[in-house]
Amino acid sequence: MTVDYDVVIIGGSLAGYYAALAATQLRATVALVQPKVDYGFTHHYALTEIGKLAQKLKDAAGFGIHATHTDTSKECQISMAWQEAMLYAQCVASNLQEQYSPAILAAQGVDAIVGSGQFQSSPQLAFAVNNRLLRARTYLLASGSHPEIPEIEGLQATGYLTLSNIWQSFQGATLPKNWVIIGGIPQSVEIAQTLARFGCSVTLVVKHPYVLPYLDSEIATLLQAQLEVEGVRVLTEKPVTQVRGIENKKWIQAGDKAIETDEILVATGQQPNLEFLNLATVGVKWHQRSLVVNDKLQTTNHRIYACGDVIGGYDFPNIANYEAKIALNNALFFPRLRVNYSSIPWAIFSAPMMAQVGLTEAQAKRQFRRDEVLVLRQYFKTVAAAQLRDETTGMCKLIVLRNGEILGASILGAEAGELINLIALAISQKIKVKHLANLSPAYPSFSEILEQTAREWSKQKLNTNIPLQEFLEGFFHVRRNWN
């Protein structure tokens, strides 16, 4: 079989770009088919960072630092801050768009093709786009996703926003004052906090018992408390059953609560971009909201691989890139690598930041004997760096076995996104918790929280080992009285 490419990537997502550039570094011939790319995620992260800065400026008054007085009203100041924030976000998105432009990709050896296409099986497997047939040894689906819209009575008639259009809808416009966000996913938490920091009144409605279903319950409770401190009203276990428009206002029925609002954001999940790829013709199956793949990320057509949003799960770029790395190596070489998410971290860009890797406490106690699982906790208020920066809210929680094996970690606090990477490395390299306890981090730094938490392992083991306690007490008694 004659082929034109070693791999054709059907992309438009960050994972698609990542895989394409990685393929060229391996000297493979690669084509990247990309429709119009959505840079909404860039606005999201940029505005989240600006929201954090705005909060720090507010908090600066606690140190006796005050902004220059002006005669403008608070509402006017918020509006000005919003317009400037949007301008900044647009600049960041423009820079990234240029970085991933077809010209830049072509300069690095990628045959970048802008357009939408579909698979065909006859006379041989190929991908048709722009009146071209792209033939490859293997294919990689990294086409991303779009917002999933739940079936709620009256929602379509009343109108709503989604993660893909929320920020673009208010470029150069006034931000609505009252918001209801439907959905318990990481982005809904981040957006709720960002809007609150821009002076909006926000209600976050979640159908689960906690703000996020896969989060450690103790950490989730702390995160919810932080949101509420900043003015976000959180309603858990409240499924939305009805939406109505009454006298230019939107009304939402969430459980037994009727809520009036100016705008609704639906952030309940993502739907993979698969509709027009003609997958059934080439034997690729999907179930509900995701493609069916094995642990090598092969679809039911062994020549077609997939990664990122199209195979389900949370929408985290680092996880999608990890999957792209596995899928690409299997697609280009012998398919032997398997995905293992036990040491892949993920984070929520809340403030303080939340990050998690491996098993939670509940998952570990279901998987192992309860008396074999130790839970180690330490609070950020004990860390000098946190005191210096007045960021003492949060905790570090390590889940370990009695033999010192690290099963997982959940961190809520400053620099959590950086700290979790060290735990992820320890898990991946099977480094035991005693080695973290021997860490001597730079002082002052937030890494002290890891050392302090890890030291709890030896304390807990000693507290449950009565013979060892008695031996040590006897040993030091003899030593004190030795002549």
N, C-alpha and C positions, 0 to 999 in steps of 0.2 A: 504494500500500500504506500503510495507516494503522498507525503504530507508537506505542508508549507511551513508549519510551526511545530516546535516541540510542545508548546502549550498555548491555548487560547484562553484568556481570562475574560469572563463576562462580568464586568465590574461597575465602577462608578462609586464604590465605597473606598474608605481608607485601606481596608484589607486588600482590595483589588490592586491599588497602587503599590502597596507594600509588596505583594506577591510579584507584580510585574517587574519592579526594580530588583528584587531578589533573584528573579529568573535570569535577568541580564547579567548580574554579577557572577552567576554560575555558567555564563557563556551560552545559555539556551536562547533559541529564537522564540520570541514571544509577541503575541498580539494582545492588546487590551481594548476591548469594546466597551465604550462608556457612553451612556445617555447623558443628558444634562445632569450635572452633579448638584446636590443640595448641600449648601454650606451653612444650613441652619444651626448645626452643632457648634460651629465656630462662634456665631452670635451668642449662643447659649453659654459657652464657657467664658467668653470675653465679658459678658454682662454679669455673670456670676462673680468674676474677679472684681469688677467695678463695684458690685454690690457690697463685697467684703470691704473694699476701700472706703466706701461711703459709711459703713458701720464703724470702721476704725476712726474716721473723722468725728463721728458723733461721740464715740467713747473717749476721744481725746480731751473732752471737757472734764473728765474725771481726773486728768492729770494737771488741770489748770490751763490747758491749751485751748484757745478759742479761735474760731475762724474770724476773719475780718468782718465787722458788722456792715451790713447793707440794709437798705430800706425795702428790699424786695420781700414779698410774703413767703411763707414756708412753701405754699403751693407753687409759687413761681420758681423758687429755688429747686424744688423737686423736678419741675418741668424742664428747667435748664439742664439739670444734671442728667435727666433722661435723654435729652437730645444729644448732649455731648457723649454720653455712653454709647448711643446708637451709632454715632459717627465713628467712634473708636472701633466698635465691633465690625462695621462695614470695611474699615481699613484692614483689619486683621483678615477678614474673609477674602478681600481682594488680593492680599499678599499670598494667601494659601492657594487661591484659584490660579494665580500666576505660577506658583511652584509646581502645580499638578497639570499645567496646560499641556496640550498635545505637543507643542514645540519643545518644551523642556523634556518631556518623556522621550520624544523622538531622538533628542540629542544624547540620551543615555541608552539608546538602542531598543526602545520599545516602539512597536508599530501601533501607535495610538489611533483608534478609529472612533469617531464620534457618531453615535447612532444607535438605534434599537434594532435587534434582530431576533432570529429564532433558529432552533435546531431543525435539521432535516436528516432523515435516515437513508434516503435513496439518492444516488446509487451507493453512497457510503456516508458515514457519519460526518457531518459538517455543520458549521454555523453560518447562516446567511445574514448578511448585513450590507446595506447600501449597494445592492446588486452584485455583491461579492460573495464567494463561497470560501470560508476560512477552514482549511483542513488541518487538523493537528493530531498528534499522537494521543494527547489527552486534553481535557478541558477543565476549567476551574470556575465554579459559580461563586461570585462574590458580589452579587448585585444589590445587596442591602435590603432595606425594608421601607415601608411607609406606615403611617399610623393606622392602627386598627380601631374601628368605630363600633362601640357596643350598640346593641339594639335596645334603645331606651325610648319609650313612648314620648313623642313630641320633640325629640332632640333635633332631628333634621329640619323641621319646620321653624324651630326657634333660632337655630344657628349656633355655631360654636367655632372654636379655634383648636388647632392641633400642634404637636411639637414641630411640625414642618413649616408652619406659617405664622406662629405666634409673634416672633420678633419682626418679621418682614411686614406684618400688618400694621405696625405702629412706627414705621420709619417716617420721620417728619410729622408725626401725629401725636395727639395727647394720649397718654396712657390712661385707660379706664381706672376708676378709683376702686371699685368692688369686683372681686374675682371669686369664682368657685372652680377649683381644680378637681376633676374626677380621676382617680386612679392612684394606686400605690406602687409606683415604679421609681427608680432612682431619680430620673429627670423631673418627675412631678414634685419630689421633695426639694430639689435644687431650685426649681422655678418658683415654688411657693415662698422660699426664703428670700430669693432675689427680689420678687415683687414686693414683699413686705419691707425690704430695705429701701425700696424706692417710694415708700410711703403709701402703698396700696393696702386695702383691707382684704385679707385672703382667707378662704376656707378650703381646707384640703379634706376631701371625702374619700375614705378608703373602706373597701368591703371586708378587709382582713382584720384580725385582732390587733395587729401592729401596723405601723406606717409602711413597713416593707415585709413581705411574707417570709423571705429567706434570710433575714437578718437575725443575729443573736437577739433573743427577746430582751435581755438586760440592756444591751446597747441600744436596741430600738426604743426602749422606754426613755433612756437618756436623750436620744435624738429628738423624740417627740416633745419632751420637756423643753428642750432648747428652742424648738420651733415655736412652742406656745409662749415662751418668754419673749420672743421677738414679735409676737402679735399674730402668729398664724393660728387660726382656729382649726384644730384637727378633730375630725369625726371618724372614729374607727367602727368597723362592723355596721356600716350604714350603706347598703346597696342603694344606688340611685334607680328609682322606678319610673319617674316621670319628669318631664321638663315642659314648661309652659311660658308663653310670652303674654304678659298682661300689662297694658298701658306703658309701653316702651321699656318695660323691665322684664328680666328673665327670672323665672321661679323654678327652683329645683326641689323635688321631693326626695330626700335622702333618709330612708328609714322612717322615723316618726318626726323628722325635721323638715320644715318648709323654709327654704332659704331664698331671699331676694338678692339679685346680683346684676351687675352691668355686663359682665362677660363670663363665658364658660370656656375652660380649657379641658379638652378630653385627652388624658394621658394614661390610658389603661394598658397599652401594649403596642407591639409592632406586628405588621403583617409582611411576610417576605415578598419581594418583587419577583414573582414567578409567572404571572398571568399570561404573558405573551411569548413565552420562550418555547412553546410547543414541546414540553417535556414528555408528555404521554407518548408521543410518536417515537421517542428514542428510549422508552422504557424506564424513565425516571419517575419514581413514586414519591408522593408526599402525603403527610397525615396532618389534618387540622391546619396548624399554622407553621409547619416546618417540613423541610425535606427529610426523607428517610436516609440516614447515612450510618455506616458502620464505624467502629472505633478508629479506622484508618481514614475516615472522612470520604469514603467512596459512596456514591449514590448507588441505586439499584442498577445503573449502567456503570460497569466497573471502570470505564474510561472517563467518566465524568465525576469530578470531585466537587466539594462545596465547603464553604467556611463563612463565619460571621452570622449576620442576622438571619440568613436564609435557612439555617439549621436550628433556629430557636434560641431560647435563653435570653439573658439580659443583654442589652445593647452596650457593650463596653469595647472600645477600640483595642485595648491591649489583649483581650481575650480573642477578638477576631483576628488580630495579627498572629497570635500564637497558633490558632487554627490554620491560618494561611500558610505559616511556616511548615506545619506538619503535612497539610494537603499538597503543597507545592513539591516538597521533597518526595512524597509518595508518587505524585504525578510524573515527575521527571526521572526518577530512579525506580528501584524496586520498591513496591509498596510494603514497607515493614514497620514504619513508625506508627505508634498509636497515641491517641490523645489521653492525657492524664491531667485532670484539672485540680488535683490535690494541692499543688504548689503554685497555682496561678491566682494572683490577688485581684481584687476589684475594689473600687473606691467610689464614694459619692462626694461630689464637690459641695458639700454643705459647710457650714462654719459653726462649730469646729468640724473638721473633715472626718468622715467615717471610712474605714477600710477593713476588709476582711479577707482571709485566706483559709483554705482547708475546712475542717469540720467545726460546727458550732458546738456549744456545750450539749444541747439537746440531741444533736446528731451523733456525737461521740458516745453518749450514754445509751443510745439505742444500738449502737454498733459494737460496743465493748461492755464488759461487766462494769457496773457502776462503781464498784470499789477499786477498779483499776484506773479510773479516770480522775485526774486531779485538775482542779480549776484554780488558776493563779490570777490574782487581780492586783492592780496598783493604780493609784489615781494621779492625775497630772498635777494636782496641787502640791505633791511632794517633790516635784522637779524644779530645780533652780531656774532653768531657762523659761519654764512656764510662768513662774513668779515674776521674772524680769520683764516678760512681754505681756503680763496680765492676761494670759490665756490658760487659766487653771482648770477650765471646765473639761471633763473627759476622763476616760479610764482606758487602761490596757488590760486585755483579758487573754491569757494563754490557756489552751486546752492541751494537756499532756498526759501520757501514760505514766504509771508509777515508775517504769524503767527509764523515764526521761525522754522518750520519743515525743516529738512535738506533732500534734494532730491538727492544730488550727489556731487561729488568733483573730480577735476582733478588737479594733482600736477606734475610739472616738476621741479626737483631740487634735491639737495643732501638729502639723507635719505628719499626720497619720498615713498619708499616701506615700511618704518616703520611708517611714518606719516599717510599714507592712512588707516592703520589698526585702528587708533584712530577714524577716521571719519566713517569707516565701523561699529565699535562698537556703535558709537553714533546713526547711522541710525538704526541698528538692535534693539537697546534698546529705540528708539524714544526719544533720548535726543535732546533737542532743541538747536539752535545755541547760545542762550544767555548763556547757561551753558559752552559752549566752550569759550565764551568771558570772562567768569569769571575764566578760567583756569589760574593758576599761575605756569608756567613751570620752571624747573631749568634753571638757567642762568649761562653761555650762552648755549643754546641748540637750535636745529632746530625746536623744538615744539613751539617756540615763533611765528612762522609763522601762526600756527593755531589760536592762541589767537588774533593776529593782524588782520587776515582775518575775524574772527568771529565778531570783534568789528565794522566792517564796516556795519553790519546789523542795529545796533541801529543808526548809523550815517545816513544811507540811509532813515530809517523810519522817523527820525527827520526832514531830509531835505524836505520830502514830506508832512509833517504835519504842515501846516501853523498855525492853531489855537494853537497847542502845543508850537511852536516857540514863538508866541506872548505872550502866558501865561508865559513862562519861562523868556522872556525878561522883562515883567511887574513885575514878582515876584522878580527878582534880582534888578530891579530898586528900588522897594519899600524897599527891604532888605538893600540896600546900604544907603538909606536915612532915615532909621528908627532911631529914637532918643530914 
